[in-house]
């Protein structure tokens, strides 16, 4: 079945309203914001021992240098490089043009996400002001700009994720399948969107339950996406061999962090290492335990919730499904850092206007999201910078953080308007 044009897949059209600021103006302002922080980073890092630039950026850059100069041309010769080799290739100009190339690239990806969100927002909410929602929540969001200009590569992933969403909205399902494969190659978690995409794609109107579930559109999408993913990984494996598989994928299946981790899982990990000197913790392999030696123990409930949300909401509201899936995945993951929050912030401007929340309820949900982070960060500062033994209170703060995320997720699902009253996504059956 050929995809319907976007106009045929939206209902309840609303008269468009002019934005308070044009997209071009917002993109220019966001670009200047990014550039100002990139220049500030260079100035700050030259004077302070506490760097503005994220340590991961140095890891990316070192891996790129190894591709150019090491005998093996392998980015995995750099310890702690746990990413696709394509990221190191993207940062080759760090050594050919300028060391800030990667930050500029990530900033441009931020702008690309903003442009995609603007277009999607105008289609979903034609009567709303995209400058307020997309500009305020993404293009001019200090948290977003800070992450990119410190050298985090999350914006590259965001371009692939939001790009996949835009292609699905346009009915370009083959291209969306390729883009989704690229996103999963870059970072494993977007595979959860497969459940909501399959629910979104058209099914047969007649026949047995199995026949309705296995439709030509779903088979084609799955085949193209899986084939693209296999070909990408086969090419990388042919060049970089087993280190590619070990560091890009296998490492993350058993990854454990006893520091810099919002999840309360950090504390059992720390206890499994507590018989060793603190100075050597980073080089140790943890003592086997039920949660660390068997990733499925912690992943199974998390994946069941994420995939279940995709199946439940994907057929009616794909952006909302993706947001709830990602929020659940991050909130219940055994490793969670502040950069992971970007994974659902990519989608927030497309979801928040669809929620029916009173001011009191909205303020409560915001407090449930912010205050546990403030509590955790205050204790983490005492541990990391002051060296105080606050592991147990920090574990308790992690439990509060998980509970807060659960409350926010429940409030968001309860506040969803069901997709009514606006241009919403639904494929004609």
MARLUM-303039 format. One record per residue (C-alpha): residue number from 1; residue in three letters; x, y, z. Coordinates in pm, 1 decimal, always signed. Layout:
// residues N
  pos  code         u         v         w
  NUM   ala         X         Y         Z
...
This chain:
// residues 429
  pos  code         u         v         w
    1   unk      +0.0      +0.0      +0.0
    2   unk    +144.7    +335.3    -103.0
    3   unk    +166.7    +595.1    +173.7
    4   unk     -93.7    +865.9    +181.0
    5   unk     +29.6   +1221.6    +132.8
    6   unk     +61.3   +1414.5    +460.2
    7   unk    -256.1   +1610.9    +398.4
    8   unk    -455.9   +1288.7    +375.7
    9   unk    -315.8   +1153.4    +699.7
   10   unk    -412.6   +1447.0    +921.1
   11   unk    -754.1   +1522.4   +1061.9
   12   unk    -914.1   +1822.6   +1233.1
   13   unk    -719.6   +2092.6   +1041.0
   14   unk    -669.1   +2418.5   +1224.5
   15   unk    -606.8   +2756.3   +1060.6
   16   unk    -233.1   +2831.3   +1061.5
   17   unk    -110.0   +3117.3   +1275.5
   18   unk    +204.4   +3319.1   +1199.0
   19   unk    +497.7   +3252.0   +1433.6
   20   unk    +619.2   +3530.7   +1659.4
   21   unk    +971.8   +3479.1   +1520.4
   22   unk   +1066.1   +3326.5   +1187.0
   23   unk   +1260.8   +3002.1   +1170.1
   24   unk   +1547.8   +3181.7    +999.2
   25   unk   +1572.9   +3432.4   +1285.1
   26   unk   +1570.4   +3159.0   +1547.9
   27   unk   +1831.9   +2955.0   +1361.5
   28   unk   +2057.5   +3261.3   +1340.6
   29   unk   +2014.2   +3338.3   +1710.9
   30   unk   +2081.0   +2975.2   +1802.3
   31   unk   +2390.2   +2968.7   +1581.2
   32   unk   +2528.2   +3279.1   +1751.9
   33   unk   +2451.9   +3124.0   +2092.6
   34   unk   +2642.1   +2808.2   +1997.0
   35   unk   +2937.3   +2999.7   +1852.0
   36   unk   +2963.7   +3220.0   +2160.2
   37   unk   +2991.5   +2914.2   +2384.9
   38   unk   +3240.8   +2743.7   +2153.0
   39   unk   +3467.7   +3051.2   +2175.2
   40   unk   +3409.3   +3070.8   +2549.3
   41   unk   +3507.0   +2704.5   +2585.7
   42   unk   +3841.8   +2770.9   +2420.1
   43   unk   +3906.4   +3069.3   +2648.1
   44   unk   +3789.8   +2891.8   +2964.8
   45   unk   +3984.7   +2571.5   +2898.7
   46   unk   +4306.9   +2766.5   +2847.7
   47   unk   +4279.7   +2920.7   +3194.5
   48   unk   +4104.6   +2669.1   +3420.4
   49   unk   +4192.7   +2322.1   +3542.2
   50   unk   +3819.0   +2245.6   +3550.3
   51   unk   +3746.4   +2223.1   +3177.9
   52   unk   +3430.4   +2333.8   +3001.8
   53   unk   +3490.2   +2077.9   +2727.2
   54   unk   +3358.1   +1730.1   +2805.2
   55   unk   +3621.6   +1460.5   +2849.5
   56   unk   +3436.8   +1252.4   +2589.9
   57   unk   +3522.8   +1510.3   +2324.2
   58   unk   +3890.1   +1444.4   +2382.2
   59   unk   +3819.2   +1070.3   +2351.3
   60   unk   +3641.5   +1126.7   +2017.0
   61   unk   +3922.8   +1347.1   +1891.7
   62   unk   +4196.2   +1105.4   +2000.7
   63   unk   +4015.4    +821.0   +1824.0
   64   unk   +4004.7   +1027.4   +1504.1
   65   unk   +4375.3   +1095.5   +1534.2
   66   unk   +4443.4    +721.8   +1563.3
   67   unk   +4252.5    +656.8   +1241.1
   68   unk   +4484.9    +900.7   +1067.9
   69   unk   +4816.3    +823.7   +1233.0
   70   unk   +4822.3    +484.0   +1407.9
   71   unk   +4951.7    +174.0   +1224.0
   72   unk   +4620.5      -5.4   +1279.7
   73   unk   +4409.1    +299.0   +1182.5
   74   unk   +4170.8    +184.6   +1454.8
   75   unk   +3980.4    +425.8   +1681.7
   76   unk   +3960.0    +145.5   +1937.7
   77   unk   +4329.2    +182.3   +2015.4
   78   unk   +4208.2    +474.7   +2228.3
   79   unk   +4103.7    +340.0   +2570.3
   80   unk   +3739.9    +414.6   +2662.4
   81   unk   +3632.3    +476.5   +2300.4
   82   unk   +3300.1    +286.9   +2304.7
   83   unk   +3125.8    +427.5   +1998.9
   84   unk   +3070.9    +360.3   +1631.5
   85   unk   +3383.1    +424.4   +1420.0
   86   unk   +3168.3    +651.2   +1204.4
   87   unk   +3176.7    +910.0   +1483.0
   88   unk   +3556.7    +912.2   +1476.5
   89   unk   +3545.7    +949.3   +1098.5
   90   unk   +3311.7   +1248.4   +1130.1
   91   unk   +3570.1   +1417.5   +1353.1
   92   unk   +3869.2   +1370.6   +1122.7
   93   unk   +3860.0   +1745.5   +1039.4
   94   unk   +3951.6   +1806.2   +1405.3
   95   unk   +4305.7   +1724.1   +1290.1
   96   unk   +4282.0   +1850.0    +933.6
   97   unk   +4105.0   +2184.8    +987.9
   98   unk   +4052.1   +2287.9   +1351.9
   99   unk   +4017.8   +2122.2   +1692.2
  100   unk   +3671.6   +2275.2   +1737.5
  101   unk   +3535.0   +2116.2   +1419.0
  102   unk   +3343.7   +1852.7   +1613.6
  103   unk   +3174.0   +2112.5   +1833.0
  104   unk   +3074.7   +2308.9   +1522.4
  105   unk   +2936.1   +1990.8   +1365.5
  106   unk   +2734.8   +1904.5   +1675.4
  107   unk   +2602.2   +2261.8   +1685.4
  108   unk   +2490.9   +2237.7   +1321.9
  109   unk   +2312.6   +1914.2   +1410.4
  110   unk   +2131.6   +2104.1   +1687.3
  111   unk   +2013.7   +2352.6   +1425.4
  112   unk   +1907.4   +2071.5   +1191.3
  113   unk   +1700.9   +1915.1   +1471.3
  114   unk   +1542.1   +2254.1   +1533.8
  115   unk   +1447.0   +2292.7   +1167.7
  116   unk   +1295.9   +1943.4   +1158.7
  117   unk   +1105.5   +2003.2   +1481.8
  118   unk    +973.2   +2333.4   +1344.2
  119   unk    +830.9   +2161.3   +1036.5
  120   unk    +679.9   +1876.7   +1236.4
  121   unk    +535.1   +2117.0   +1491.6
  122   unk    +365.7   +2327.5   +1221.5
  123   unk    +204.4   +2013.9   +1083.6
  124   unk     +90.9   +1885.0   +1424.7
  125   unk     -16.0   +2214.4   +1581.3
  126   unk     -83.0   +2468.1   +1303.3
  127   unk    -260.6   +2707.1   +1541.8
  128   unk     +28.6   +2712.6   +1794.0
  129   unk    +340.4   +2931.8   +1787.3
  130   unk    +643.2   +2716.3   +1696.4
  131   unk    +882.9   +2993.8   +1797.7
  132   unk    +779.4   +2954.7   +2162.3
  133   unk    +778.0   +2575.4   +2170.8
  134   unk   +1064.8   +2482.8   +1936.4
  135   unk   +1268.2   +2795.4   +2002.7
  136   unk   +1227.4   +2789.1   +2378.5
  137   unk   +1257.3   +2413.6   +2430.0
  138   unk   +1528.4   +2338.4   +2176.7
  139   unk   +1701.9   +2606.4   +1969.7
  140   unk   +1756.8   +2852.8   +2255.9
  141   unk   +1758.4   +2602.2   +2541.2
  142   unk   +2081.2   +2660.2   +2741.6
  143   unk   +2099.0   +2293.3   +2844.7
  144   unk   +2083.3   +2179.0   +2481.0
  145   unk   +2340.2   +2435.2   +2364.2
  146   unk   +2571.5   +2351.6   +2653.7
  147   unk   +2571.0   +1980.5   +2572.7
  148   unk   +2666.8   +2038.0   +2207.0
  149   unk   +2932.0   +2302.2   +2273.4
  150   unk   +3097.1   +2091.1   +2541.8
  151   unk   +3153.7   +1830.7   +2272.2
  152   unk   +2882.4   +1569.9   +2327.2
  153   unk   +2775.2   +1389.7   +2009.7
  154   unk   +2410.9   +1341.1   +2111.5
  155   unk   +2296.4   +1593.6   +1849.3
  156   unk   +2416.9   +1363.2   +1569.7
  157   unk   +2192.0   +1093.3   +1710.9
  158   unk   +1908.6   +1344.3   +1747.7
  159   unk   +1933.2   +1436.9   +1380.3
  160   unk   +1889.3   +1071.9   +1286.8
  161   unk   +1600.5   +1017.5   +1530.1
  162   unk   +1402.6   +1330.9   +1444.1
  163   unk   +1489.2   +1280.9   +1078.0
  164   unk   +1335.9    +933.0   +1094.0
  165   unk   +1022.7   +1082.0   +1247.5
  166   unk   +1000.1   +1346.2    +972.6
  167   unk   +1038.9   +1083.2    +699.8
  168   unk    +763.9    +871.8    +854.2
  169   unk    +535.2   +1174.0    +868.3
  170   unk    +599.7   +1239.3    +498.4
  171   unk    +516.4    +879.3    +411.4
  172   unk    +874.1    +806.5    +295.1
  173   unk    +885.5    +476.0    +474.9
  174   unk   +1181.3    +323.0    +291.2
  175   unk   +1400.5    +623.3    +369.1
  176   unk   +1274.3    +617.0    +729.6
  177   unk   +1375.0    +251.7    +758.4
  178   unk   +1728.8    +339.6    +647.0
  179   unk   +1746.6    +635.2    +886.7
  180   unk   +1627.3    +422.0   +1179.6
  181   unk   +1898.6    +166.2   +1104.5
  182   unk   +2155.2    +446.1   +1111.0
  183   unk   +2023.4    +568.9   +1446.5
  184   unk   +2041.3    +219.4   +1598.9
  185   unk   +2394.0    +175.7   +1462.9
  186   unk   +2495.7    +506.0   +1619.0
  187   unk   +2333.6    +431.0   +1957.4
  188   unk   +2154.4    +107.2   +2038.1
  189   unk   +1843.3    +236.1   +2215.7
  190   unk   +1640.1    +365.8   +1912.2
  191   unk   +1555.4      +6.1   +1827.1
  192   unk   +1268.3     +45.1   +2078.0
  193   unk   +1094.3    +268.9   +1824.7
  194   unk   +1044.4     -33.8   +1601.5
  195   unk    +744.3    -139.4   +1810.2
  196   unk    +563.8    +193.6   +1770.6
  197   unk    +653.2    +221.4   +1401.0
  198   unk    +505.6    -120.7   +1330.1
  199   unk    +191.3     -16.8   +1519.1
  200   unk    +183.7    +304.6   +1313.2
  201   unk    +222.5    +140.0    +970.8
  202   unk     -95.1     +16.9    +797.3
  203   unk    -227.3    -332.1    +858.7
  204   unk    -466.4    -545.0    +657.2
  205   unk    -830.8    -461.0    +721.2
  206   unk    -942.9    -822.5    +691.4
  207   unk    -818.3   -1170.6    +765.9
  208   unk    -691.9   -1351.3   +1070.5
  209   unk    -517.5   -1172.3   +1355.1
  210   unk    -180.2   -1292.1   +1224.4
  211   unk    -261.9   -1175.9    +870.6
  212   unk    -361.5    -830.6    +999.6
  213   unk     -43.2    -802.6   +1203.8
  214   unk    +191.6    -909.4    +923.3
  215   unk    +115.4    -651.2    +656.1
  216   unk    +326.9    -580.3    +344.8
  217   unk    +419.8    -233.2    +473.7
  218   unk    +546.9    -374.2    +802.9
  219   unk    +742.1    -653.6    +635.2
  220   unk    +901.6    -411.6    +388.7
  221   unk    +998.1    -160.6    +659.0
  222   unk   +1147.4    -430.0    +882.3
  223   unk   +1341.3    -587.8    +595.7
  224   unk   +1492.4    -259.3    +472.6
  225   unk   +1584.8    -142.5    +821.7
  226   unk   +1738.3    -475.4    +923.8
  227   unk   +1929.3    -510.3    +596.8
  228   unk   +2070.9    -157.4    +629.2
  229   unk   +2175.3    -224.4    +988.3
  230   unk   +2346.3    -550.8    +889.2
  231   unk   +2529.7    -390.1    +597.9
  232   unk   +2651.4     -98.6    +811.2
  233   unk   +2785.8    -330.3   +1076.8
  234   unk   +2931.5    -575.1    +827.1
  235   unk   +3128.1    -291.6    +664.5
  236   unk   +3260.1    -172.8   +1001.9
  237   unk   +3345.1    -528.7   +1106.2
  238   unk   +3531.1    -589.1    +779.2
  239   unk   +3752.4    -287.5    +852.4
  240   unk   +3793.0    -293.0   +1231.4
  241   unk   +3711.4    -652.5   +1323.4
  242   unk   +3610.1    -779.2   +1666.9
  243   unk   +3714.7    -462.3   +1854.6
  244   unk   +3430.5    -287.9   +1669.5
  245   unk   +3172.2    -537.0   +1800.1
  246   unk   +3319.9    -547.7   +2148.8
  247   unk   +3339.4    -171.7   +2206.3
  248   unk   +3038.8     -52.0   +2005.9
  249   unk   +2781.6    -310.5   +2118.6
  250   unk   +2894.4    -583.7   +2356.8
  251   unk   +3043.2    -340.1   +2606.7
  252   unk   +2710.1    -161.5   +2647.8
  253   unk   +2522.0    -483.7   +2720.7
  254   unk   +2723.8    -527.9   +3038.7
  255   unk   +2818.3    -166.8   +3110.3
  256   unk   +2815.9     -67.8   +3477.3
  257   unk   +2899.9    +271.5   +3626.5
  258   unk   +2973.6    +325.9   +3993.9
  259   unk   +3011.1    +702.7   +3949.7
  260   unk   +2837.0    +977.3   +3746.6
  261   unk   +2520.7    +765.0   +3732.7
  262   unk   +2172.6    +880.1   +3840.0
  263   unk   +2050.6    +521.6   +3858.8
  264   unk   +2051.3    +357.1   +4203.6
  265   unk   +2221.1     +60.9   +4033.4
  266   unk   +2550.4    +242.8   +4088.3
  267   unk   +2555.0    +145.7   +4458.6
  268   unk   +2540.5    -235.2   +4421.2
  269   unk   +2816.2    -194.2   +4161.7
  270   unk   +3023.1      +6.7   +4406.6
  271   unk   +2969.4    -254.3   +4678.8
  272   unk   +3085.8    -529.3   +4441.5
  273   unk   +3411.8    -333.6   +4404.5
  274   unk   +3444.2    -218.7   +4764.1
  275   unk   +3703.9    -477.2   +4859.0
  276   unk   +3950.0    -307.7   +4621.2
  277   unk   +4134.0     +21.3   +4668.6
  278   unk   +3933.0    +318.9   +4547.3
  279   unk   +4222.1    +436.0   +4332.0
  280   unk   +4198.7    +126.5   +4113.1
  281   unk   +3822.1    +101.5   +4078.5
  282   unk   +3815.9    +228.4   +3722.3
  283   unk   +4037.4     -52.3   +3598.4
  284   unk   +3855.5    -340.6   +3761.7
  285   unk   +3605.0    -591.1   +3634.4
  286   unk   +3318.0    -611.3   +3885.5
  287   unk   +3252.9    -916.2   +4092.6
  288   unk   +2975.3   -1113.7   +3920.3
  289   unk   +2629.3   -1053.5   +4057.1
  290   unk   +2278.0   -1113.9   +3942.7
  291   unk   +2235.8    -764.0   +3800.4
  292   unk   +2581.6    -708.6   +3654.7
  293   unk   +2650.1   -1050.7   +3507.1
  294   unk   +2305.5   -1091.7   +3355.0
  295   unk   +2199.3    -770.2   +3178.2
  296   unk   +1858.2    -916.5   +3097.1
  297   unk   +1776.5    -906.5   +3468.7
  298   unk   +1761.9    -526.8   +3460.8
  299   unk   +1678.1    -484.1   +3092.0
  300   unk   +1371.8    -708.0   +3072.3
  301   unk   +1126.9    -492.1   +3276.3
  302   unk   +1264.9    -174.0   +3119.1
  303   unk   +1225.1    -307.8   +2765.7
  304   unk    +880.7    -450.8   +2838.3
  305   unk    +760.7    -107.4   +2949.2
  306   unk    +926.2     +78.6   +2660.2
  307   unk    +803.8    -160.8   +2392.3
  308   unk    +457.9    -183.4   +2549.4
  309   unk    +419.1    +195.8   +2540.0
  310   unk    +517.4    +191.3   +2173.9
  311   unk    +254.6     -67.7   +2088.9
  312   unk      -9.5    +111.8   +2297.1
  313   unk     +35.5    +460.3   +2148.6
  314   unk    +215.8    +414.7   +1817.1
  315   unk     -98.0    +367.2   +1609.7
  316   unk    -254.7    +691.8   +1734.3
  317   unk     +30.3    +936.2   +1803.7
  318   unk    +381.1    +840.3   +1698.4
  319   unk    +572.7   +1134.6   +1854.0
  320   unk    +394.7   +1078.7   +2184.9
  321   unk    +475.3    +706.7   +2168.9
  322   unk    +843.3    +779.7   +2106.4
  323   unk    +858.4   +1029.1   +2390.9
  324   unk    +705.2    +793.3   +2647.3
  325   unk    +918.8    +503.1   +2525.2
  326   unk   +1237.5    +706.0   +2556.6
  327   unk   +1142.6    +854.5   +2892.7
  328   unk   +1075.2    +507.4   +3030.1
  329   unk   +1397.8    +369.6   +2884.1
  330   unk   +1613.2    +646.1   +3033.6
  331   unk   +1429.6    +661.2   +3364.8
  332   unk   +1466.4    +289.1   +3435.1
  333   unk   +1804.3    +230.4   +3271.5
  334   unk   +2082.1     +94.3   +3491.9
  335   unk   +2311.0    +371.0   +3360.5
  336   unk   +2177.7    +726.7   +3330.8
  337   unk   +2365.3   +1054.3   +3284.4
  338   unk   +2235.4   +1402.8   +3212.6
  339   unk   +2324.0   +1362.7   +2844.8
  340   unk   +2067.2   +1084.8   +2821.0
  341   unk   +1794.2   +1339.5   +2898.9
  342   unk   +1847.4   +1480.8   +2550.8
  343   unk   +1709.4   +1156.7   +2407.5
  344   unk   +1358.2   +1257.7   +2509.4
  345   unk   +1411.3   +1633.4   +2488.6
  346   unk   +1445.3   +1578.5   +2111.0
  347   unk   +1072.3   +1502.7   +2114.9
  348   unk    +937.1   +1726.2   +2391.8
  349   unk    +825.2   +2019.6   +2168.0
  350   unk    +608.2   +1777.6   +1969.6
  351   unk    +444.0   +1631.8   +2281.1
  352   unk    +397.2   +1899.4   +2544.6
  353   unk    +126.3   +2095.8   +2356.7
  354   unk     -79.8   +1775.1   +2332.4
  355   unk    -103.7   +1735.2   +2710.7
  356   unk    -409.2   +1850.5   +2902.4
  357   unk    -265.8   +1955.6   +3235.6
  358   unk    -374.4   +2213.7   +3487.3
  359   unk    -111.2   +2461.7   +3598.6
  360   unk     -89.8   +2288.2   +3934.4
  361   unk     -47.8   +1948.9   +3773.6
  362   unk    +211.7   +2079.1   +3528.8
  363   unk    +408.1   +2244.1   +3811.5
  364   unk    +393.4   +1920.0   +4010.7
  365   unk    +532.1   +1716.0   +3721.2
  366   unk    +807.5   +1971.0   +3663.3
  367   unk    +900.6   +1954.3   +4031.9
  368   unk    +904.9   +1572.7   +4018.1
  369   unk   +1153.1   +1594.6   +3730.6
  370   unk   +1376.2   +1876.2   +3862.5
  371   unk   +1394.4   +1835.2   +4240.9
  372   unk   +1524.4   +1474.2   +4247.4
  373   unk   +1799.9   +1585.1   +4009.3
  374   unk   +1891.9   +1875.1   +4237.0
  375   unk   +1904.4   +1640.3   +4536.7
  376   unk   +2117.9   +1386.7   +4348.8
  377   unk   +2356.6   +1648.5   +4208.2
  378   unk   +2410.7   +1808.1   +4549.6
  379   unk   +2511.6   +1472.2   +4696.0
  380   unk   +2718.0   +1377.3   +4390.7
  381   unk   +2912.1   +1702.6   +4429.0
  382   unk   +2994.4   +1612.8   +4788.8
  383   unk   +3114.7   +1271.4   +4674.6
  384   unk   +3304.1   +1369.1   +4360.1
  385   unk   +3457.8   +1702.5   +4457.0
  386   unk   +3467.6   +1701.2   +4835.8
  387   unk   +3548.0   +1332.2   +4876.8
  388   unk   +3283.7   +1270.4   +5139.7
  389   unk   +3152.1    +912.3   +5182.3
  390   unk   +2788.4    +978.0   +5095.5
  391   unk   +2729.6    +663.3   +4891.9
  392   unk   +2423.2    +550.5   +5085.1
  393   unk   +2246.9    +890.4   +5073.7
  394   unk   +2333.4    +912.2   +4703.3
  395   unk   +2176.1    +570.7   +4649.3
  396   unk   +1864.6    +696.9   +4825.4
  397   unk   +1864.4   +1002.5   +4598.3
  398   unk   +1881.1    +764.2   +4301.9
  399   unk   +1570.3    +586.1   +4427.9
  400   unk   +1394.7    +922.7   +4461.9
  401   unk   +1502.9   +1006.9   +4106.5
  402   unk   +1352.8    +682.7   +3970.7
  403   unk   +1031.2    +740.5   +4165.5
  404   unk   +1012.9   +1097.1   +4033.1
  405   unk   +1055.2    +974.9   +3676.6
  406   unk    +781.1    +717.3   +3729.1
  407   unk    +550.6    +992.4   +3856.7
  408   unk    +627.2   +1214.9   +3557.2
  409   unk    +568.3    +930.3   +3312.6
  410   unk    +235.8    +847.7   +3474.7
  411   unk    +133.2   +1215.1   +3468.6
  412   unk    +227.3   +1254.0   +3101.8
  413   unk     +34.9    +942.7   +2999.1
  414   unk    -263.2   +1052.4   +3207.7
  415   unk    -254.4   +1400.8   +3055.4
  416   unk    -240.7   +1289.1   +2692.0
  417   unk    -535.6   +1419.3   +2494.4
  418   unk    -573.2   +1098.3   +2294.6
  419   unk    -463.3   +1264.0   +1971.7
  420   unk    -786.6   +1455.7   +1930.2
  421   unk    -842.2   +1820.2   +1858.4
  422   unk    -536.3   +1877.6   +1639.0
  423   unk    -366.1   +1757.7   +1324.5
  424   unk    -252.8   +1414.2   +1433.3
  425   unk     -77.0   +1122.6   +1271.9
  426   unk    -286.0    +833.7   +1156.7
  427   unk    -231.1    +622.3    +849.3
  428   unk    -547.6    +554.3    +656.5
  429   unk    -624.2    +183.7    +668.9
